[in-house]
């Protein structure tokens, strides 16, 4: 009888988890669910090609580490820093037009990358991809940041889920495409983004639903005079450095270990699948842990895993490190985004997320150059992991300092409770 009892218990738990997740999703507006669907498709399109970009430039175009670092720096810096311009435009003029232009721009960038024969073409393609990213994400996060306090954290966690789902499916498609042609993943990504750009034209009603607007200069002035927010941005820089390694150091390291290009996709598949697993954990975790404390705990976790990482140089060990990294990523991203939404005045959310993107771009630019140089030139795993551990330790110290010096403020992250125990799916919203 015990095996049957265990089976029933597992089914009850599984049903409760599904019920809980469904309630979380149904507890947000329909247009937000549509935008989350768009995020999944955008992520799928990106990761059909993105995991193979560094490998393609190194192995097929013969580009040096400095050039590869430049390409990823442009992508991350423009995609994250330019929203300081596109964000105020969204806050002033609305969401739909920049969203469409951003997706079409990314389509043009991936198409140009598929025809690149050298550094200049690869850099030009990355300029288009970065510009498109900035326009699209300013529009999207301008809407997400305008959600009420009781649902904003949930929206960002589900956004992370949608992105990770795309990270799982996209590299699998890229692996299938590359078996036929090394350029097919980039051409397919271009086609996907073009289709998304056409489809996103339907979101014109968002401009009528969210009518709060701010002058461009006024939005910039609000950010640069907000000392509390600027200090918060400084505490995020170590995280963005570490985040960049997912796109540069980790896939290059995996390829070096095995000598197989497809090993780069294994990194992203592990990251995506782990993120899917931990989305429910994230929804529960924010019931008990405040966002500022979550940032501290995640840096402590990363410091620990990077100290242990030099113990082995196999692909499976690297993927285990990526798995633990993803736990931190699944928690720290919604924490950072929640704090940003909390601090942003109404009507200036896209600008504040643009400023967050500026910090993201700065940290990621340093991380991209450093990561590609360390893996391709230094080639000493203990130094590579030691550097990552040091950066995680810096993030830990800055996070603690931010928590101690900032005046307390409450982030209402309370979610549905009791859904796991309730198979009928009824839950109380606090």
C-alpha positions in Angstrom: 0.0 0.0 0.0 2.9 2.4 0.6 3.8 2.7 -3.1 0.2 3.7 -3.8 0.2 6.1 -1.0 3.4 7.7 -2.2 1.9 7.9 -5.7 -1.2 9.7 -4.5 0.9 12.1 -2.4 3.1 13.0 -5.4 0.0 13.5 -7.6 -1.5 15.8 -4.9 1.7 17.8 -4.7 1.9 18.0 -8.5 -1.7 19.1 -8.8 -1.2 21.7 -6.1 1.8 23.1 -7.8 0.0 23.4 -11.1 -3.0 24.9 -9.4 -0.8 27.4 -7.6 1.0 28.4 -10.8 -2.3 28.7 -12.7 -3.7 31.0 -10.1 -0.7 33.2 -10.2 -1.1 33.5 -14.0 -4.8 34.1 -13.9 -4.3 36.7 -11.2 -2.8 39.2 -13.6 -4.6 41.0 -16.4 -5.1 39.4 -19.8 -3.0 42.0 -21.7 -0.1 41.2 -19.3 -0.5 37.5 -20.1 -0.3 38.4 -23.8 2.9 40.4 -23.2 4.4 37.5 -21.3 3.6 35.3 -24.4 5.4 37.8 -26.5 8.3 37.6 -24.1 8.5 33.8 -24.5 8.5 34.1 -28.3 11.1 36.9 -28.2 13.3 34.8 -26.0 12.9 31.7 -28.2 13.9 33.8 -31.3 16.9 35.3 -29.5 18.2 32.0 -28.2 17.8 30.2 -31.5 20.8 32.3 -32.6 22.5 33.9 -29.6 24.2 30.8 -28.1 26.0 30.3 -31.4 27.1 33.9 -32.1 30.4 33.7 -30.1 31.2 30.3 -31.4 30.5 31.3 -35.0 32.7 34.4 -34.7 35.6 32.5 -33.2 35.5 29.3 -35.3 34.0 30.4 -38.7 34.9 34.1 -39.0 38.2 33.7 -37.2 37.7 36.8 -35.0 40.0 37.6 -32.1 38.8 37.7 -28.5 38.9 41.5 -28.5 36.5 41.7 -31.5 34.1 39.1 -29.9 34.2 41.1 -26.7 33.4 44.3 -28.7 30.4 42.6 -30.4 28.9 41.5 -27.2 29.7 44.7 -25.5 27.8 46.6 -28.2 24.9 44.3 -27.9 24.7 44.5 -24.2 25.7 48.1 -23.8 23.2 49.4 -26.4 20.5 47.0 -25.4 20.8 48.0 -21.8 22.2 51.6 -21.9 20.2 53.1 -24.7 16.9 52.7 -22.8 18.0 55.8 -20.9 16.9 57.5 -24.1 14.1 55.2 -25.4 12.6 54.9 -21.9 11.7 58.6 -21.6 10.4 58.4 -25.2 8.0 55.7 -24.1 7.0 57.6 -20.9 6.2 60.6 -23.1 4.7 59.1 -26.3 3.5 55.6 -25.5 4.4 52.0 -26.0 3.3 50.4 -29.3 5.4 52.1 -31.9 8.7 51.6 -30.2 7.8 48.0 -29.5 7.2 47.3 -33.2 10.3 49.2 -34.3 12.4 47.3 -31.8 11.4 43.9 -33.0 11.8 44.8 -36.7 15.3 46.2 -35.8 16.3 42.9 -34.2 15.1 41.0 -37.3 17.3 43.2 -39.5 20.3 42.7 -37.2 20.2 38.9 -37.2 19.7 38.9 -41.0 22.8 41.1 -41.4 24.8 38.9 -39.0 24.0 35.8 -41.2 25.7 37.6 -44.1 28.7 38.8 -42.1 32.2 38.0 -43.5 34.3 39.9 -41.0 34.4 42.2 -38.0 32.7 45.2 -39.5 29.6 43.4 -40.6 29.3 41.5 -37.3 29.6 44.8 -35.4 27.1 46.5 -37.6 24.6 43.7 -37.2 25.1 43.9 -33.4 24.3 47.6 -33.5 20.9 46.9 -35.0 20.2 44.1 -32.6 21.1 46.4 -29.6 19.0 49.3 -30.9 16.1 47.0 -31.4 16.5 45.5 -27.9 16.5 49.0 -26.3 13.3 50.1 -28.1 11.4 46.9 -27.4 12.3 46.5 -23.8 11.6 50.1 -22.9 8.1 49.6 -24.1 7.6 46.3 -22.4 9.1 47.2 -19.0 7.2 50.5 -19.1 4.0 48.5 -18.9 5.3 45.9 -16.4 6.5 48.7 -14.1 3.1 50.3 -14.0 1.4 47.2 -12.4 0.1 47.6 -8.9 2.2 46.7 -5.9 0.3 43.5 -5.1 1.1 41.9 -8.5 4.3 43.6 -9.7 6.7 41.0 -8.2 4.5 38.2 -9.6 4.7 39.8 -13.1 8.4 39.9 -13.0 8.8 36.3 -11.8 6.4 35.1 -14.5 8.4 37.3 -17.0 11.5 35.4 -15.9 9.6 32.1 -16.4 8.6 33.1 -20.0 12.2 34.1 -20.8 13.6 30.9 -19.5 11.0 28.9 -21.4 12.4 30.5 -24.5 15.9 29.7 -23.4 15.0 26.0 -23.4 13.2 25.9 -26.7 15.4 28.4 -28.6 18.7 26.5 -28.4 17.0 23.2 -29.2 15.8 24.8 -32.5 19.2 26.3 -33.1 20.8 22.8 -32.7 18.4 21.4 -35.3 19.0 24.3 -37.7 22.8 24.2 -37.5 22.8 20.5 -38.6 21.6 21.8 -41.9 23.4 25.0 -42.2 25.6 27.0 -39.8 23.9 30.2 -40.9 20.3 28.9 -40.6 19.8 29.8 -36.9 20.5 33.5 -37.6 18.2 33.6 -40.6 15.5 31.8 -38.7 15.8 34.3 -35.8 15.5 37.2 -38.3 12.3 35.7 -39.6 10.9 35.1 -36.2 11.5 38.7 -35.1 9.9 40.1 -38.2 6.8 38.1 -37.6 6.7 39.3 -33.9 7.1 42.8 -35.1 4.0 42.5 -37.3 2.0 40.8 -34.5 2.9 43.4 -31.9 1.2 46.1 -33.9 -2.0 44.9 -32.1 -0.9 46.4 -28.8 -2.0 50.0 -29.6 -4.6 49.8 -26.9 -1.9 49.9 -24.3 -1.3 53.6 -25.1 -4.9 54.3 -24.1 -4.9 52.1 -21.0 -1.8 53.5 -19.4 -2.2 57.2 -19.8 0.3 58.5 -17.2 3.0 60.5 -19.2 6.0 62.5 -18.2 8.2 65.1 -20.1 11.4 63.7 -21.3 13.6 66.2 -19.5 11.6 65.8 -16.3 12.0 62.1 -16.3 15.8 62.4 -16.7 15.9 65.0 -13.9 14.0 62.7 -11.6 16.5 59.9 -12.1 19.7 61.9 -11.7 18.4 63.6 -8.5 17.2 60.4 -6.9 20.2 59.5 -4.7 18.5 56.5 -3.2 17.9 55.0 -6.7 21.4 55.8 -7.9 22.9 54.0 -4.9 20.8 51.0 -5.7 22.1 51.0 -9.3 25.7 50.9 -8.0 24.9 47.8 -5.9 23.7 46.0 -9.1 26.9 46.4 -11.1 28.6 43.2 -9.8 25.5 41.1 -10.7 25.5 42.4 -14.3 29.1 41.5 -14.6 28.3 38.0 -13.6 25.2 37.8 -15.8 27.3 38.6 -18.9 29.3 35.4 -18.4 26.2 33.4 -19.3 26.5 34.7 -22.8 30.3 34.8 -23.2 32.4 32.8 -20.8 30.2 29.9 -20.1 29.4 28.9 -23.7 33.1 29.5 -24.8 34.3 27.4 -21.8 31.9 24.6 -22.6 33.1 24.5 -26.2 36.7 24.4 -25.1 36.1 21.5 -22.7 34.4 19.3 -25.3 35.7 20.7 -28.7 32.0 20.7 -29.9 30.0 23.8 -30.8 26.8 22.3 -29.6 28.1 22.3 -26.0 27.4 26.0 -26.0 23.7 25.1 -26.3 23.9 22.8 -23.3 24.8 25.8 -21.2 21.6 27.6 -22.2 19.4 24.5 -22.1 20.6 24.0 -18.5 20.0 27.6 -17.6 16.5 27.6 -19.2 15.3 24.3 -17.7 16.6 25.2 -14.3 14.8 28.6 -14.5 11.6 26.8 -15.3 12.0 24.5 -12.3 12.6 27.3 -9.9 9.8 29.7 -10.9 7.4 28.2 -8.4 10.1 28.3 -5.7 10.6 32.0 -6.6 6.9 32.7 -6.2 6.9 31.2 -2.8 10.3 32.7 -1.7 9.2 36.3 -2.0 6.5 35.6 0.6 9.2 35.3 3.2 12.3 37.1 1.9 12.3 40.8 1.0 13.8 41.8 -2.3 16.8 43.6 -0.7 17.6 40.5 1.4 17.2 38.3 -1.7 19.9 40.3 -3.5 22.3 39.6 -0.6 21.5 35.9 -0.4 22.0 35.4 -4.1 25.4 37.0 -4.2 26.4 34.7 -1.2 25.2 31.7 -3.2 27.2 32.7 -6.3 30.3 33.4 -4.2 30.1 29.9 -2.8 29.6 28.1 -6.1 32.4 30.0 -7.8 34.8 29.1 -5.0 33.9 25.4 -5.6 33.9 25.6 -9.4 37.7 24.9 -10.0 37.3 21.5 -8.4 36.6 19.9 -11.8 37.0 20.8 -15.5 34.3 18.5 -17.1 31.2 19.7 -18.9 28.9 18.1 -16.4 30.6 20.1 -13.6 30.3 23.3 -15.6 26.6 22.6 -16.1 26.2 22.0 -12.4 27.7 25.4 -11.8 25.3 26.9 -14.4 22.4 25.1 -12.5 23.3 26.8 -9.2 23.9 30.1 -11.0 20.4 29.9 -12.4 18.9 29.5 -8.9 20.5 32.9 -8.1 19.4 34.4 -11.4 15.8 33.2 -10.9 15.6 35.1 -7.6 17.8 38.2 -8.1 16.3 39.4 -11.4 12.7 39.8 -10.1 14.2 41.3 -6.9 16.1 44.0 -8.7 13.1 44.7 -11.0 10.7 44.9 -8.1 12.9 47.4 -6.3 13.1 49.5 -9.5 9.4 49.5 -10.0 8.9 50.5 -6.3 11.3 53.4 -6.5 10.0 54.8 -9.9 7.4 57.6 -9.7 4.2 57.0 -11.7 4.6 57.9 -15.3 8.4 57.5 -15.2 8.7 53.7 -15.0 10.3 53.2 -18.4 12.9 55.9 -17.6 13.8 54.3 -14.3 14.1 50.9 -16.0 16.2 52.6 -18.7 18.6 53.8 -15.9 18.7 50.2 -14.6 19.6 49.2 -18.1 22.4 51.7 -18.1 23.9 50.0 -15.0 23.2 46.6 -16.7 25.1 47.7 -19.8 28.0 49.1 -17.9 28.5 46.0 -15.8 27.8 43.6 -18.7 30.3 45.5 -21.0 33.1 45.0 -18.4 32.0 41.4 -18.0 31.9 40.6 -21.7 35.4 41.9 -22.3 36.8 40.3 -19.2 35.0 37.0 -19.7 36.0 36.5 -23.4 39.6 37.5 -22.6 39.9 35.2 -19.6 38.5 32.1 -21.4 40.2 32.7 -24.8 43.6 34.1 -23.7 44.3 33.4 -20.0 42.8 29.8 -20.1 43.4 29.3 -16.4 40.2 27.9 -14.8 41.2 28.8 -11.3 41.8 32.4 -12.3 38.5 32.6 -14.2 36.5 31.2 -11.3 38.5 33.2 -8.8 37.6 36.4 -10.6 33.9 35.5 -10.6 34.0 34.7 -6.9 35.6 38.0 -6.2 33.0 39.9 -8.1 30.2 38.0 -6.3 31.9 38.9 -3.0 31.8 42.6 -4.0 28.1 42.3 -4.8 27.5 40.7 -1.4 29.3 43.6 0.4 27.5 46.3 -1.6 24.2 44.5 -1.0 24.7 44.5 2.7 25.8 48.1 2.6 22.7 49.1 0.7 20.4 47.3 3.1 22.0 49.0 6.1 22.2 52.5 4.7 18.9 52.7 2.9 15.9 53.8 5.0 13.4 50.9 5.3 10.7 50.6 2.8 8.2 47.8 2.3 7.8 45.8 -0.9 4.4 44.1 -0.9 5.5 40.7 -2.4 2.7 38.6 -0.8 1.4 36.0 -3.2 -1.3 33.4 -3.3 -1.1 31.1 -0.3 -2.3 27.6 0.3 -2.6 26.6 -3.3 -0.3 23.6 -3.0 -2.5 22.1 -0.3 -5.7 23.0 -2.2 -6.3 20.7 -5.2 -9.4 22.7 -6.2 -7.1 25.7 -6.9 -8.7 28.1 -4.4 -6.3 30.4 -2.8 -6.4 33.6 -0.8 -4.8 36.8 -2.2 -3.3 38.9 0.5 
